[in-house]
Amino acid sequence: MATLSLGLNLCPSSQLFILPPNSNCLNFHKPNKPQNQGGPKLRLSAQTFSSLDFQESSVAMDSIKKPLGLNNPPGLNKNLYPPIEPYSVGFLKVSDIHTIYWEQSGNPDGHPVVFLHGGPGAGTSPNNRRFFDPEFYRIILFDQRGAGKSTPHACLENNTTWDLISDIEKLKEHLGILEWQVFGGSWGSTLALAYSQSHPEKVTGLVLRGIFLLRKKELDWFYEGGAAAIFPDAWEPFRDFIPQEERSCFIHAYSKRLNSKDLEEQIKAAKIWTNWEMMTAHLLPNEENSKRGDDENFSLAFARIENHYFVNKGFLPSETFLLDGIDKIRHITTVIVQGRYDVCCPMTSAWDLHKAWPEAQFEVVPDAGHSANEPGIAAMLVAANEKLKNKYTGK
């Protein structure tokens, strides 16, 4: 990503900052009802879905290049599958503190795929099942520590990237699965990359959306004033909640309030933090998505856990950790889907990943923002799963 010249208030330090262990878990919880080689090339995919057949054509940034040479049959499905209900649900105790919610839907004897939700802290929703063919896939969703139906709600203690990677393995073993496809968007793409690099032999394929590499420049862009140039109306309430003297780093300023001993202050900060992200997640305003910030139960987990991970730089050993580990997973068949106008996770991160990993198929939806529910992105994600399905079946 090019150096920003927007007069941002950048966080002064990129060193690891560990929050104190006290007061990290809340007793407050309102349970939800069950519910080919060669340099990088850019492929453009229209929201009209006509180009979503992964046709063998490519457009480089400077000139027309040779085709990607992908062996993709035409006529891939791009429509979300009908809503389905889980055939089994459960809770898995993964530590002395944490218990995670999980569910399975689709074909019990199908190819396993695990869905890694975003945030961190957003939890899963029934709509997440619809990206996958239920006759082919055994669809596993779970809520990460402190999120969704997992308990304790909004708990930060023993909640790190490495804890989540351990939980994914524990869930896989609990369900008797040897290997599976991994699907993740936004923070889920971060976690999918970290998990796959830790267990490359367990991953049959990857679908990644809205790439987030958890680098300082990405956090500074979204939380320290960069994205405000595009959404000034949404930014001002986020900015104005913090006193002028604390605006040198909004992530740390919000951390102070999200970890306050006063639950009402936590909730107020959480709603404002969440509203900022919900209002910027779509190319065009999405009223339903924006209203999620008014749900204090959702916002509290979303904002507290997200801020906790960002203050601690994702608990990764270095900014380039995920890019440095690409050689471990280079062999895994992967599709990267990115909205051209993604404000939350700008395309520069997906482009950097694409350059480091040209073997992965890179699909840019030219008229989409961040959300997986954008029509063009949803269509491309379904098609990506269809592509992997055909690979598994030898079609």
N, C-alpha and C positions, 0 to 999 in steps of 0.2 A: 504494500500500500504506500503511495507517495506520502511524503511528509505533509501534514496538514498545515495550512497557513490561515486558519480561521480565528486566531486569537484564543485558542482553547486554554482552559485551566487544566493542565496536565498534572496527574498525580506525581509528586516529586520523587517517589521511590518505587522501584520495582522489586524490592526485596520481599521475601516471604514474611507475612504478618499473621501470626497465629492468634486467634481470638482466645481470651481466657475461657477455661472450661466451665466456670460457674454460670448459672442462669442460661445455659444453652438449650435446655429442653423445656418446653411449655407443657403445662397440664391442660391448657385450653384446647379443646377439640370438639368440633361439631361434626360427627361422623356423617359421611355421605350415604345416601341410599345406594344399594348395589346397582349399580348401573353397568506403426508396426514398429513398434520401435520408431524413433524419430522424434523431432521436436514437438512441442505442444501445439495442438490445433483446437480451434473453437468451433463448436457446432451450434447453430442457432435453431431453436424449435419454436414454432408459432403456437399461440394459444388457440388458434383455429383447430389444432390437433392434427391437421393434415400432414405435418412433417414428423409426427410422433411415431412413425413407423420405423424410426432409426434408419432412414434411407442412407445409402452410402454416398454422402456428399459432405463436404466440410468447407468452412469459410475461415480463413486465417484473418488476423487483425490487419495485415498489410496486403495480402494477395491471396488468390486461390491456390490452395495446396492440393496435394494428392489425397484421395479418399482415405478415410480412416481404416478401410479394409475390414469393417466389422461384419461378422457372419450372422446377420440378423434377418430372419424371415419377415416378410411384410405381413400386415394385418394383425399386429399385436393389439390386444384389448387395451383401451385407455380409459374406460369408464369405471368409476368406483363400483365395487360389488355391493349388493343389497345388504342392509343391516342384518346382523346375526347376533345370537346370544351365546355366551360361553357354555361349553358342555361340562366344565369343571372350574371351580375357583377354590382358593385356599390362602392361608397365611403361613409364611415360613419364618421362623425365628432365626435371624442371622447373626445376632450378637446378644450380649446380656441386656442390651438396651433396646435394640431395634427388631421389629417384625415387619416383613414386607408382604403386601398383597400381591397375588398373582392370579392369572386366569388363562384358560385355554379355550380356543374356539376353532372352528373349521374341521378338518379331517384328523381324527385322533391318530391315524396311521400315515398321515401326510409328512411332507418334508418340513422339519421344524424351522420356524423363523421367530426371532425374538425382537420385539419392538422396544427401542430405547427412547423414552420421551425427552422432551426439552426442558428448558429452565436453566439450570436444575431447579426442581421444586414444582414443576407444572403438573405432574401426574399424568395418568392416561385417561382416555375417554372412549366410549363405545365406537365412535367414528374411526378410531385408529385401526379397527379390524378390517375396514372396507378396502384397504389398499391391496389386499391379498385374496387370491382365488381360494375360497373356503373348501373347494373339492380337492385341491392339491396341497395346500399348506396346513400345517399344524401351527396355529397362530398363538404365540405366547406374549402376553402383555404383563407388565408388573410395574408397580409404583415404587420408585426409588426411596431411599431412606428419608423419612419425614414428610413425604409427599403423598397426595391422594388419600387412599385408604390405609396406607402404611402408618405404623405407630412407633414411637410417640410423634404426634403431629408437630411439624415445623421444628423438629429437634436437630440441633447442630452438632451435638456431641457425637464423637466417633462417626463423623459424616464427611468423608473425603472421597476423591476419585478412586483411590485404591481400595477403600471399603466397598464401593459400588462394584468394582471389578470382581472382588471376592464374592459379593452377593450374586452376581450373574453366574459365576461358576457353581456356587452352592445351589442355585435354582436349577441350573442345567442338570446337575447330578441328582437333585431331588426328583426331577421329572423323568429321570432315566434316559437322558439325551446324551449322545456321544459328540455330536457336532451339529451346528445349525447356521442358518443364514442370519446376518445381523443387519438391522434396519434402524437408522437413527438420523434425526434432523435437528439442526441448531445445536444446543448443548448435547443432544443425542448423537450428533456426528462426532463431537469431541470424545464422548465416552466410547462410541463405537470404534474410533481409531485407537484409543488407549487400550481398550479390551482386546481388540484384534492383534495389536502389537504384543500384548502380554500372552495371548493364547492363539497364535496364528494357525496352529494345527486343528483348532476347533471350529474354524469359520469356513463355511462353504461358499459364501458370497457376501458382498456388501452393497447396500444401497444407502447413500449419504445425501442429505439435503440441507441447504442453507449452511454452508461450512463455517464453523467457528473453531479457531485454533487457540483461543484463549491467550492471545498475545496482548501486550500492553497497549499497542496502538489500536487494537480492536475495542478494548474497554474504554480507552480515552475517546475514541470516535463516538461511541454511543452514550457514555455516561458523563463525559466531561465537556460537552458542548459542540462536537462535530455535527451530529445528526440534527442539532437545533437549527442549523442553516436550512434544513428541509422542512422540519416540523416545529417552527418557533411557537406556534399556538399551543402545541402539546408540551413543549419544553418548559414554558414559563411557570406552570404550577409545580413542576418537578424542581426547578431552580429556586423558586421563591419560598419553598418550604424550608430551605436551609438559609440561616443567617449569612449575611455578606462576608463576615469574617471567617466562615468555615467553608467557603466555596473553592478553596484551592484543590480540594479533592472530594467530589460528591460521593464517591463510593464509600470513603471512610466516614464522611458526615452522616450518611444514611445508616452505616453500620452502628454508629453510636445510638441512633434512635431505634433501630430494629432490634437492638439488644438491651433496650432500656428495661428497668424493673417495672415500669408502668406499662401494663398491657394495652391501655388505650393509646398511648403514644406509639407503641409498636404497630398497632392496627392502622393508625392514621398514616404513619410513614409507609407501611406496606401497601396501602391502597394507592398512594401517590406514586410509589415506585412501579407498581403493577400497571397502573393506568398509562404511564409513559410508554411502557413496552407494548401494551395492547393497542394503543392508538397508532403505533408506527409499524405494525406487523403486516399490514396489507397495502397493496398499491393504491386501492381506493378505499375510502372509509368503510369500516365494517362495524355496524352498530352492535351486533351480537357479541363480537369479540371484545369490543370496548367495554361492555357491561361486566366482563369477567373481573375487572378491577374493583367493582363494587361489592364483590363477594369476599367478606373478610376472612372466611375460612380458607378459600383458595389463595387470596392475596398474602395472608400471613406466611403460609408455607412457601409460596412462590418467591416473595421478596426476601424473606430471611435466608432461605437456603441459597438462592441465587447470589445475594450479596456476600454471604459467607464464603462461597467458592471464589468470587471475584476478588475479595479482599486478600484471599490466600493464593491468588494466581492459579487456581485450579489444582493446587497441590502438586503441580508438575515441577520437575527438577530444573527445567530451563524453558525459555520462551519458544525455542525451536524444537522442543522434545518430540512433538508429533511428526513434524516434517523430517526430523533426523531419523525417525524409526520406519520410514516408508519401505526400506529394503526388506524388512521383516514380513511385509504383507504384499509386496509387489506382485506376487503370483496369484493373489486372490482376485477372482472376477468381480469387478466393481463398477457401479454406475454412480456418478456424481451429478446431482441435479441442483441448479442454482438459479434463483430469480435475478434477472438483470438489475432490477431496482430494489433489491433487498437493502433496507436501511439498517435493520438490526444487525445483520451479518453481511456487510458489503462484499461484493463479488471479488474484491482483491484477494480475500482469503481462499476462496475456491480456485481462483486463478493460480495462486502460489502453490496450492496442493496439486493442481493439474500439471504445472510445470515440473514439480518434483516427481510426479507419478503419471507420465503420459500414457502408460498402458491402460489406465482406468478410463472408461468412457465418460466424457464430459459433456453434459447437456445444459445449455443455458436457455431459460424461458424468457423471451425478450420483453414480455408485458406482464411481469409478476413481481411481487415484493417478497416478503419473508415467509409467510404462512404456508404450511402444507395444504391448507384448504383453498389456496388460490387455484382457480380452475386449471390453468396450464401446468402448474406444479403437480397438482393431484393427478392429472392425466399422465404426466411423465413418470411419476412414482409408480403408478399401476403398471405402466408399460415396462418399467425397469424390472419389476417383480416378474412380469410375464417373460421377459428376456432370460432371467435366471431360471425360471421354471422350464423353459425350453432347453436350456443348457443341461439341467439335471436329467431331463427325459431324453436327451440326445436328438432333439428336433432341430 
